Amino acid sequence: MNDVHITGSWLLIGSALALAGIFGVLQPPGHRSGVLFALLAGIGVGIGGLALNWSTLQKGQDDEFWRVFFNCSIAGFVTVVAVLILAWHRARPRTAPLR
């Protein structure tokens, strides 16, 4: 089970970075900085999750550490995707209402 947590964590982190890169290229000029905010938000959620689980991490068990790290990676990935979606919608041109 330990290998699943390690591999899954790195897969989620790498996928978040790749998605951010793709979204950054597809965003119009002037809106590309939203990708950086998405990455910062994901990193913040991941680190915050590690901090909340610090008592679990202090026990020194590798399996527990990687389980917590995997859960924090999931939370960070979901945050990156959510902020990328918000940035995508904000960058799209708005149409004027019909009268």
Phi and psi in radians as a Rosetta constraint file:
Dihedral C 1 N 2 CA 2 C 2 CIRCULARHARMONIC -1.047 0.35
Dihedral N 2 CA 2 C 2 N 3 CIRCULARHARMONIC -0.727 0.35
Dihedral C 2 N 3 CA 3 C 3 CIRCULARHARMONIC -1.136 0.35
Dihedral N 3 CA 3 C 3 N 4 CIRCULARHARMONIC -0.592 0.35
Dihedral C 3 N 4 CA 4 C 4 CIRCULARHARMONIC -1.117 0.35
Dihedral N 4 CA 4 C 4 N 5 CIRCULARHARMONIC -0.744 0.35
Dihedral C 4 N 5 CA 5 C 5 CIRCULARHARMONIC -1.167 0.35
Dihedral N 5 CA 5 C 5 N 6 CIRCULARHARMONIC -0.745 0.35
Dihedral C 5 N 6 CA 6 C 6 CIRCULARHARMONIC -1.141 0.35
Dihedral N 6 CA 6 C 6 N 7 CIRCULARHARMONIC -0.893 0.35
Dihedral C 6 N 7 CA 7 C 7 CIRCULARHARMONIC -1.116 0.35
Dihedral N 7 CA 7 C 7 N 8 CIRCULARHARMONIC -0.752 0.35
Dihedral C 7 N 8 CA 8 C 8 CIRCULARHARMONIC -1.097 0.35
Dihedral N 8 CA 8 C 8 N 9 CIRCULARHARMONIC -0.691 0.35
Dihedral C 8 N 9 CA 9 C 9 CIRCULARHARMONIC -1.085 0.35
Dihedral N 9 CA 9 C 9 N 10 CIRCULARHARMONIC -0.874 0.35
Dihedral C 9 N 10 CA 10 C 10 CIRCULARHARMONIC -1.183 0.35
Dihedral N 10 CA 10 C 10 N 11 CIRCULARHARMONIC -0.572 0.35
Dihedral C 10 N 11 CA 11 C 11 CIRCULARHARMONIC -1.129 0.35
Dihedral N 11 CA 11 C 11 N 12 CIRCULARHARMONIC -0.750 0.35
Dihedral C 11 N 12 CA 12 C 12 CIRCULARHARMONIC -1.167 0.35
Dihedral N 12 CA 12 C 12 N 13 CIRCULARHARMONIC -0.728 0.35
Dihedral C 12 N 13 CA 13 C 13 CIRCULARHARMONIC -1.120 0.35
Dihedral N 13 CA 13 C 13 N 14 CIRCULARHARMONIC -0.802 0.35
Dihedral C 13 N 14 CA 14 C 14 CIRCULARHARMONIC -1.121 0.35
Dihedral N 14 CA 14 C 14 N 15 CIRCULARHARMONIC -0.688 0.35
Dihedral C 14 N 15 CA 15 C 15 CIRCULARHARMONIC -1.135 0.35
Dihedral N 15 CA 15 C 15 N 16 CIRCULARHARMONIC -0.693 0.35
Dihedral C 15 N 16 CA 16 C 16 CIRCULARHARMONIC -1.100 0.35
Dihedral N 16 CA 16 C 16 N 17 CIRCULARHARMONIC -0.743 0.35
Dihedral C 16 N 17 CA 17 C 17 CIRCULARHARMONIC -1.136 0.35
Dihedral N 17 CA 17 C 17 N 18 CIRCULARHARMONIC -0.740 0.35
Dihedral C 17 N 18 CA 18 C 18 CIRCULARHARMONIC -1.128 0.35
Dihedral N 18 CA 18 C 18 N 19 CIRCULARHARMONIC -0.778 0.35
Dihedral C 18 N 19 CA 19 C 19 CIRCULARHARMONIC -1.063 0.35
Dihedral N 19 CA 19 C 19 N 20 CIRCULARHARMONIC -0.716 0.35
Dihedral C 19 N 20 CA 20 C 20 CIRCULARHARMONIC -1.107 0.35
Dihedral N 20 CA 20 C 20 N 21 CIRCULARHARMONIC -0.707 0.35
Dihedral C 20 N 21 CA 21 C 21 CIRCULARHARMONIC -1.101 0.35
Dihedral N 21 CA 21 C 21 N 22 CIRCULARHARMONIC -0.753 0.35
Dihedral C 21 N 22 CA 22 C 22 CIRCULARHARMONIC -1.134 0.35
Dihedral N 22 CA 22 C 22 N 23 CIRCULARHARMONIC -0.810 0.35
Dihedral C 22 N 23 CA 23 C 23 CIRCULARHARMONIC -1.077 0.35
Dihedral N 23 CA 23 C 23 N 24 CIRCULARHARMONIC -0.673 0.35
Dihedral C 23 N 24 CA 24 C 24 CIRCULARHARMONIC -1.080 0.35
Dihedral N 24 CA 24 C 24 N 25 CIRCULARHARMONIC -0.697 0.35
Dihedral C 24 N 25 CA 25 C 25 CIRCULARHARMONIC -1.209 0.35
Dihedral N 25 CA 25 C 25 N 26 CIRCULARHARMONIC -0.633 0.35
Dihedral C 25 N 26 CA 26 C 26 CIRCULARHARMONIC -1.398 0.35
Dihedral N 26 CA 26 C 26 N 27 CIRCULARHARMONIC -0.337 0.35
Dihedral C 26 N 27 CA 27 C 27 CIRCULARHARMONIC -1.238 0.35
Dihedral N 27 CA 27 C 27 N 28 CIRCULARHARMONIC 2.565 0.35
Dihedral C 27 N 28 CA 28 C 28 CIRCULARHARMONIC -1.228 0.35
Dihedral N 28 CA 28 C 28 N 29 CIRCULARHARMONIC 2.701 0.35
Dihedral C 28 N 29 CA 29 C 29 CIRCULARHARMONIC -0.962 0.35
Dihedral N 29 CA 29 C 29 N 30 CIRCULARHARMONIC 2.484 0.35
Dihedral C 29 N 30 CA 30 C 30 CIRCULARHARMONIC 1.641 0.35
Dihedral N 30 CA 30 C 30 N 31 CIRCULARHARMONIC -0.222 0.35
Dihedral C 30 N 31 CA 31 C 31 CIRCULARHARMONIC -2.101 0.35
Dihedral N 31 CA 31 C 31 N 32 CIRCULARHARMONIC 0.049 0.35
Dihedral C 31 N 32 CA 32 C 32 CIRCULARHARMONIC -1.283 0.35
Dihedral N 32 CA 32 C 32 N 33 CIRCULARHARMONIC -0.338 0.35
Dihedral C 32 N 33 CA 33 C 33 CIRCULARHARMONIC -1.203 0.35
Dihedral N 33 CA 33 C 33 N 34 CIRCULARHARMONIC -0.299 0.35
Dihedral C 33 N 34 CA 34 C 34 CIRCULARHARMONIC -1.050 0.35
Dihedral N 34 CA 34 C 34 N 35 CIRCULARHARMONIC -0.489 0.35
Dihedral C 34 N 35 CA 35 C 35 CIRCULARHARMONIC -1.138 0.35
Dihedral N 35 CA 35 C 35 N 36 CIRCULARHARMONIC -0.713 0.35
Dihedral C 35 N 36 CA 36 C 36 CIRCULARHARMONIC -1.128 0.35
Dihedral N 36 CA 36 C 36 N 37 CIRCULARHARMONIC -0.679 0.35
Dihedral C 36 N 37 CA 37 C 37 CIRCULARHARMONIC -1.125 0.35
Dihedral N 37 CA 37 C 37 N 38 CIRCULARHARMONIC -0.635 0.35
Dihedral C 37 N 38 CA 38 C 38 CIRCULARHARMONIC -1.108 0.35
Dihedral N 38 CA 38 C 38 N 39 CIRCULARHARMONIC -0.766 0.35
Dihedral C 38 N 39 CA 39 C 39 CIRCULARHARMONIC -1.140 0.35
Dihedral N 39 CA 39 C 39 N 40 CIRCULARHARMONIC -0.727 0.35
Dihedral C 39 N 40 CA 40 C 40 CIRCULARHARMONIC -1.105 0.35
Dihedral N 40 CA 40 C 40 N 41 CIRCULARHARMONIC -0.703 0.35
Dihedral C 40 N 41 CA 41 C 41 CIRCULARHARMONIC -1.122 0.35
Dihedral N 41 CA 41 C 41 N 42 CIRCULARHARMONIC -0.756 0.35
Dihedral C 41 N 42 CA 42 C 42 CIRCULARHARMONIC -1.113 0.35
Dihedral N 42 CA 42 C 42 N 43 CIRCULARHARMONIC -0.741 0.35
Dihedral C 42 N 43 CA 43 C 43 CIRCULARHARMONIC -1.107 0.35
Dihedral N 43 CA 43 C 43 N 44 CIRCULARHARMONIC -0.741 0.35
Dihedral C 43 N 44 CA 44 C 44 CIRCULARHARMONIC -1.086 0.35
Dihedral N 44 CA 44 C 44 N 45 CIRCULARHARMONIC -0.737 0.35
Dihedral C 44 N 45 CA 45 C 45 CIRCULARHARMONIC -1.159 0.35
Dihedral N 45 CA 45 C 45 N 46 CIRCULARHARMONIC -0.728 0.35
Dihedral C 45 N 46 CA 46 C 46 CIRCULARHARMONIC -1.097 0.35
Dihedral N 46 CA 46 C 46 N 47 CIRCULARHARMONIC -0.811 0.35
Dihedral C 46 N 47 CA 47 C 47 CIRCULARHARMONIC -1.174 0.35
Dihedral N 47 CA 47 C 47 N 48 CIRCULARHARMONIC -0.686 0.35
Dihedral C 47 N 48 CA 48 C 48 CIRCULARHARMONIC -1.064 0.35
Dihedral N 48 CA 48 C 48 N 49 CIRCULARHARMONIC -0.701 0.35
Dihedral C 48 N 49 CA 49 C 49 CIRCULARHARMONIC -1.115 0.35
Dihedral N 49 CA 49 C 49 N 50 CIRCULARHARMONIC -0.698 0.35
Dihedral C 49 N 50 CA 50 C 50 CIRCULARHARMONIC -1.106 0.35
Dihedral N 50 CA 50 C 50 N 51 CIRCULARHARMONIC -0.701 0.35
Dihedral C 50 N 51 CA 51 C 51 CIRCULARHARMONIC -1.142 0.35
Dihedral N 51 CA 51 C 51 N 52 CIRCULARHARMONIC -0.691 0.35
Dihedral C 51 N 52 CA 52 C 52 CIRCULARHARMONIC -1.154 0.35
Dihedral N 52 CA 52 C 52 N 53 CIRCULARHARMONIC -0.489 0.35
Dihedral C 52 N 53 CA 53 C 53 CIRCULARHARMONIC -1.765 0.35
Dihedral N 53 CA 53 C 53 N 54 CIRCULARHARMONIC 0.364 0.35
Dihedral C 53 N 54 CA 54 C 54 CIRCULARHARMONIC -1.039 0.35
Dihedral N 54 CA 54 C 54 N 55 CIRCULARHARMONIC -0.653 0.35
Dihedral C 54 N 55 CA 55 C 55 CIRCULARHARMONIC -1.105 0.35
Dihedral N 55 CA 55 C 55 N 56 CIRCULARHARMONIC -0.617 0.35
Dihedral C 55 N 56 CA 56 C 56 CIRCULARHARMONIC -1.185 0.35
Dihedral N 56 CA 56 C 56 N 57 CIRCULARHARMONIC -0.669 0.35
Dihedral C 56 N 57 CA 57 C 57 CIRCULARHARMONIC -1.256 0.35
Dihedral N 57 CA 57 C 57 N 58 CIRCULARHARMONIC -0.457 0.35
Dihedral C 57 N 58 CA 58 C 58 CIRCULARHARMONIC -1.273 0.35
Dihedral N 58 CA 58 C 58 N 59 CIRCULARHARMONIC -0.232 0.35
Dihedral C 58 N 59 CA 59 C 59 CIRCULARHARMONIC -1.197 0.35
Dihedral N 59 CA 59 C 59 N 60 CIRCULARHARMONIC -0.383 0.35
Dihedral C 59 N 60 CA 60 C 60 CIRCULARHARMONIC 1.479 0.35
Dihedral N 60 CA 60 C 60 N 61 CIRCULARHARMONIC 0.236 0.35
Dihedral C 60 N 61 CA 61 C 61 CIRCULARHARMONIC -1.615 0.35
Dihedral N 61 CA 61 C 61 N 62 CIRCULARHARMONIC 2.188 0.35
Dihedral C 61 N 62 CA 62 C 62 CIRCULARHARMONIC -1.088 0.35
Dihedral N 62 CA 62 C 62 N 63 CIRCULARHARMONIC -0.724 0.35
Dihedral C 62 N 63 CA 63 C 63 CIRCULARHARMONIC -1.065 0.35
Dihedral N 63 CA 63 C 63 N 64 CIRCULARHARMONIC -0.725 0.35
Dihedral C 63 N 64 CA 64 C 64 CIRCULARHARMONIC -1.141 0.35
Dihedral N 64 CA 64 C 64 N 65 CIRCULARHARMONIC -0.733 0.35
Dihedral C 64 N 65 CA 65 C 65 CIRCULARHARMONIC -1.040 0.35
Dihedral N 65 CA 65 C 65 N 66 CIRCULARHARMONIC -0.854 0.35
Dihedral C 65 N 66 CA 66 C 66 CIRCULARHARMONIC -1.204 0.35
Dihedral N 66 CA 66 C 66 N 67 CIRCULARHARMONIC -0.521 0.35
Dihedral C 66 N 67 CA 67 C 67 CIRCULARHARMONIC -1.153 0.35
Dihedral N 67 CA 67 C 67 N 68 CIRCULARHARMONIC -0.800 0.35
Dihedral C 67 N 68 CA 68 C 68 CIRCULARHARMONIC -1.123 0.35
Dihedral N 68 CA 68 C 68 N 69 CIRCULARHARMONIC -0.764 0.35
Dihedral C 68 N 69 CA 69 C 69 CIRCULARHARMONIC -1.071 0.35
Dihedral N 69 CA 69 C 69 N 70 CIRCULARHARMONIC -0.697 0.35
Dihedral C 69 N 70 CA 70 C 70 CIRCULARHARMONIC -1.118 0.35
Dihedral N 70 CA 70 C 70 N 71 CIRCULARHARMONIC -0.787 0.35
Dihedral C 70 N 71 CA 71 C 71 CIRCULARHARMONIC -1.082 0.35
Dihedral N 71 CA 71 C 71 N 72 CIRCULARHARMONIC -0.700 0.35
Dihedral C 71 N 72 CA 72 C 72 CIRCULARHARMONIC -1.201 0.35
Dihedral N 72 CA 72 C 72 N 73 CIRCULARHARMONIC -0.570 0.35
Dihedral C 72 N 73 CA 73 C 73 CIRCULARHARMONIC -1.157 0.35
Dihedral N 73 CA 73 C 73 N 74 CIRCULARHARMONIC -0.687 0.35
Dihedral C 73 N 74 CA 74 C 74 CIRCULARHARMONIC -1.085 0.35
Dihedral N 74 CA 74 C 74 N 75 CIRCULARHARMONIC -0.828 0.35
Dihedral C 74 N 75 CA 75 C 75 CIRCULARHARMONIC -1.086 0.35
Dihedral N 75 CA 75 C 75 N 76 CIRCULARHARMONIC -0.734 0.35
Dihedral C 75 N 76 CA 76 C 76 CIRCULARHARMONIC -1.137 0.35
Dihedral N 76 CA 76 C 76 N 77 CIRCULARHARMONIC -0.722 0.35
Dihedral C 76 N 77 CA 77 C 77 CIRCULARHARMONIC -1.099 0.35
Dihedral N 77 CA 77 C 77 N 78 CIRCULARHARMONIC -0.796 0.35
Dihedral C 77 N 78 CA 78 C 78 CIRCULARHARMONIC -1.083 0.35
Dihedral N 78 CA 78 C 78 N 79 CIRCULARHARMONIC -0.675 0.35
Dihedral C 78 N 79 CA 79 C 79 CIRCULARHARMONIC -1.134 0.35
Dihedral N 79 CA 79 C 79 N 80 CIRCULARHARMONIC -0.774 0.35
Dihedral C 79 N 80 CA 80 C 80 CIRCULARHARMONIC -1.048 0.35
Dihedral N 80 CA 80 C 80 N 81 CIRCULARHARMONIC -0.818 0.35
Dihedral C 80 N 81 CA 81 C 81 CIRCULARHARMONIC -1.087 0.35
Dihedral N 81 CA 81 C 81 N 82 CIRCULARHARMONIC -0.755 0.35
Dihedral C 81 N 82 CA 82 C 82 CIRCULARHARMONIC -1.101 0.35
Dihedral N 82 CA 82 C 82 N 83 CIRCULARHARMONIC -0.758 0.35
Dihedral C 82 N 83 CA 83 C 83 CIRCULARHARMONIC -1.239 0.35
Dihedral N 83 CA 83 C 83 N 84 CIRCULARHARMONIC -0.601 0.35
Dihedral C 83 N 84 CA 84 C 84 CIRCULARHARMONIC -1.102 0.35
Dihedral N 84 CA 84 C 84 N 85 CIRCULARHARMONIC -0.695 0.35
Dihedral C 84 N 85 CA 85 C 85 CIRCULARHARMONIC -1.120 0.35
Dihedral N 85 CA 85 C 85 N 86 CIRCULARHARMONIC -0.760 0.35
Dihedral C 85 N 86 CA 86 C 86 CIRCULARHARMONIC -1.073 0.35
Dihedral N 86 CA 86 C 86 N 87 CIRCULARHARMONIC -0.766 0.35
Dihedral C 86 N 87 CA 87 C 87 CIRCULARHARMONIC -1.114 0.35
Dihedral N 87 CA 87 C 87 N 88 CIRCULARHARMONIC -0.655 0.35
Dihedral C 87 N 88 CA 88 C 88 CIRCULARHARMONIC -1.115 0.35
Dihedral N 88 CA 88 C 88 N 89 CIRCULARHARMONIC -0.797 0.35
Dihedral C 88 N 89 CA 89 C 89 CIRCULARHARMONIC -1.179 0.35
Dihedral N 89 CA 89 C 89 N 90 CIRCULARHARMONIC -0.627 0.35
Dihedral C 89 N 90 CA 90 C 90 CIRCULARHARMONIC -1.215 0.35
Dihedral N 90 CA 90 C 90 N 91 CIRCULARHARMONIC -0.493 0.35
Dihedral C 90 N 91 CA 91 C 91 CIRCULARHARMONIC -1.469 0.35
Dihedral N 91 CA 91 C 91 N 92 CIRCULARHARMONIC -0.260 0.35
Dihedral C 91 N 92 CA 92 C 92 CIRCULARHARMONIC -1.292 0.35
Dihedral N 92 CA 92 C 92 N 93 CIRCULARHARMONIC 2.456 0.35
Dihedral C 92 N 93 CA 93 C 93 CIRCULARHARMONIC -1.156 0.35
Dihedral N 93 CA 93 C 93 N 94 CIRCULARHARMONIC 2.451 0.35
Dihedral C 93 N 94 CA 94 C 94 CIRCULARHARMONIC -1.633 0.35
Dihedral N 94 CA 94 C 94 N 95 CIRCULARHARMONIC 2.440 0.35
Dihedral C 94 N 95 CA 95 C 95 CIRCULARHARMONIC -1.596 0.35
Dihedral N 95 CA 95 C 95 N 96 CIRCULARHARMONIC 2.570 0.35
Dihedral C 95 N 96 CA 96 C 96 CIRCULARHARMONIC -1.247 0.35
Dihedral N 96 CA 96 C 96 N 97 CIRCULARHARMONIC 2.510 0.35
Dihedral C 96 N 97 CA 97 C 97 CIRCULARHARMONIC -1.172 0.35
Dihedral N 97 CA 97 C 97 N 98 CIRCULARHARMONIC 2.540 0.35
Dihedral C 97 N 98 CA 98 C 98 CIRCULARHARMONIC -1.325 0.35
Dihedral N 98 CA 98 C 98 N 99 CIRCULARHARMONIC 2.456 0.35
